[in-house]
Amino acid sequence: MDHKSADQTRSTILQSAYCEIHRQGFQAASIANILQDTGLTKGALYHHFPTKQALGLAVIDEVIGVRLGQLLFDPVRNSDRPVDALLYLITHVDQMVPTDFVQQGCPLNNLVQEMSALDQEFKSHLNRILLQWQETVAWALAEGQKQGEIRASVDCKAASLFVVSAWEGCIGVAKNMQSNDVFRACMQQLHDYVAGLRNTK
């Protein structure tokens, strides 16, 4: 198998595993289902991922982390007005994700709830993404302070921790209630919180 084919096989496994884990959770995720979905042999899978844990960690780093980066982190970091970009994402994120997002829940949050207390490696990899998210929001607020948009008294680190926690909480409650309307209503409150950090002119 050449390098390009090996990379494609690895990517195929990761995408299938991501879907299986998102649907079933990590512990209930079935290697047999992934093999059936991809048409690959068990040997091919274990060549790339020697254990189920290794596969789960790769899904966190290379699928969930990358997708969150593309969806949330990069648009904020690459904006000249990161506070506006953050507010836009809070308001419109439900339009940027799959239609079953609320019903299935946030892949990151699902794994945090399921695995953080059970597996130190999972906890470490999940925390790395949560910290990147928090740092992105803190950076946006700090840039807003430099631009005179966010009040100088705002503790950007503490506010960013709240924003990320509330964001994930909105998804979790909406998943439990199986309601897109609940998600939108909750995110509107988060939008109003961030907007309320602005200087009043």
C-alpha positions in Angstrom: 0.0 0.0 0.0 1.5 3.3 -1.0 1.6 6.3 1.3 -1.4 8.1 -0.3 -3.5 5.0 0.0 -2.5 4.4 3.6 -3.4 8.0 4.4 -6.8 7.6 2.7 -7.5 4.4 4.6 -6.6 6.0 7.9 -8.9 9.0 7.1 -11.7 6.6 6.1 -11.4 4.8 9.4 -11.3 8.0 11.4 -14.5 9.4 9.7 -16.4 6.2 10.3 -15.2 5.9 13.9 -16.2 9.5 14.5 -19.7 8.8 13.3 -20.0 5.6 15.3 -18.7 7.2 18.5 -21.0 10.2 18.1 -24.0 7.9 17.7 -23.2 5.4 20.3 -20.6 6.9 22.7 -17.0 5.6 22.9 -17.6 2.6 25.2 -20.6 1.3 23.1 -18.9 2.1 19.8 -18.5 -1.1 17.8 -15.3 -1.9 15.8 -17.5 -4.4 13.8 -19.7 -1.6 12.7 -16.7 0.5 11.7 -15.3 -2.4 9.7 -18.7 -3.0 8.0 -19.1 0.7 7.2 -15.6 1.0 5.7 -15.3 -2.5 4.1 -11.9 -2.9 5.7 -10.4 -5.8 7.5 -9.7 -5.9 11.2 -6.0 -6.1 10.3 -6.2 -2.9 8.3 -7.8 -1.1 11.1 -5.4 -2.3 13.8 -2.4 -1.5 11.5 -3.3 2.2 11.8 -4.9 2.1 15.3 -3.5 -0.7 17.5 -6.2 -0.3 20.2 -9.7 1.1 20.4 -8.3 3.7 22.8 -5.8 4.9 20.2 -8.6 5.2 17.7 -10.7 7.2 20.1 -7.9 9.6 20.9 -7.2 10.1 17.2 -10.9 10.9 16.6 -10.6 13.6 19.3 -7.4 15.1 17.9 -7.8 14.7 14.2 -11.6 14.9 13.7 -13.3 16.7 16.6 -10.4 19.1 17.3 -9.9 19.9 13.6 -13.6 20.5 13.0 -13.9 22.8 16.0 -10.9 24.7 14.8 -12.4 25.2 11.4 -15.9 26.0 12.7 -15.1 28.2 15.7 -11.4 28.9 16.5 -10.1 29.9 13.0 -12.9 32.4 12.1 -12.4 34.2 15.4 -8.6 34.2 15.3 -8.6 35.3 11.6 -11.0 38.2 12.1 -10.0 41.9 12.4 -12.9 42.2 14.8 -12.9 39.0 16.8 -15.6 40.0 19.2 -18.0 40.5 16.3 -16.9 37.1 14.9 -17.5 35.5 18.2 -21.0 37.0 18.6 -21.8 35.9 15.0 -20.8 32.4 15.7 -22.9 32.2 18.9 -25.9 33.4 17.0 -25.5 31.3 13.9 -23.7 28.2 14.9 -26.9 26.2 14.8 -27.0 26.9 11.0 -23.4 25.7 10.5 -23.7 22.2 12.0 -25.5 19.1 10.9 -29.3 19.1 11.3 -29.1 16.4 14.0 -26.5 18.3 16.1 -28.9 19.1 19.0 -30.3 15.6 19.0 -26.9 13.9 19.0 -25.2 16.5 21.1 -21.7 18.0 20.8 -19.1 15.3 20.1 -16.6 17.0 22.4 -19.1 17.4 25.3 -20.4 13.9 24.9 -16.9 12.5 25.4 -16.1 14.8 28.2 -19.2 13.6 30.1 -18.6 9.9 29.2 -14.8 9.5 29.4 -13.1 12.2 31.5 -13.6 10.4 34.8 -12.7 7.0 33.3 -9.6 7.5 31.3 -6.8 10.0 32.0 -5.6 10.0 28.3 -9.1 10.9 27.1 -9.3 13.6 29.8 -6.0 15.1 28.7 -6.8 15.2 25.0 -10.3 16.6 25.6 -8.9 19.2 28.0 -6.5 20.3 25.3 -9.3 21.2 23.0 -11.4 22.9 25.7 -8.3 25.0 26.7 -7.8 26.0 23.0 -11.4 27.1 22.9 -11.1 29.0 26.1 -7.9 30.7 25.0 -9.5 31.6 21.7 -12.4 33.4 23.4 -10.0 35.0 25.9 -7.9 36.3 23.1 -10.9 37.7 21.3 -12.0 39.6 24.4 -8.5 40.9 25.0 -8.3 42.1 21.4 -11.7 43.7 22.0 -10.2 45.5 25.0 -7.3 46.8 22.9 -9.8 48.0 20.3 -11.8 49.8 23.0 -14.8 47.6 22.4 -14.7 45.5 25.6 -14.7 47.1 29.0 -11.2 47.2 30.6 -12.6 45.8 33.8 -13.5 42.5 32.2 -11.4 39.5 33.3 -11.0 37.9 29.9 -9.8 34.6 31.2 -12.7 34.1 33.6 -15.2 35.4 31.1 -13.9 32.9 28.4 -14.2 30.0 30.9 -17.8 31.0 31.4 -18.5 31.4 27.7 -17.2 27.9 26.9 -18.9 26.3 29.8 -22.2 28.0 29.0 -21.9 27.1 25.3 -21.4 23.4 26.1 -24.2 23.6 28.7 -26.6 25.0 26.2 -25.9 22.1 23.9 -26.2 19.6 26.7 -29.6 20.9 28.0 -30.9 21.1 24.4 -29.9 17.5 23.7 -31.6 16.4 26.9 -34.8 18.2 25.9 -34.3 17.3 22.2 -35.1 20.9 21.2 -33.5 23.2 18.7 -35.6 26.0 20.1 -34.1 25.5 23.6 -30.7 25.6 22.1 -31.4 28.9 20.2 -33.0 30.5 23.3 -30.0 29.5 25.5 -27.5 30.7 23.0 -29.3 34.0 22.7 -28.7 34.5 26.4 -25.0 33.7 25.9 -24.9 36.2 23.1 -26.4 38.9 25.3 -23.8 38.1 28.0 -20.9 38.6 25.6 -22.6 41.7 24.1 -23.0 43.0 27.7 -19.2 43.1 28.1 -18.9 45.9 25.6 -18.2 49.5 26.5 -21.4 51.5 26.6 -21.0 54.6 24.4 
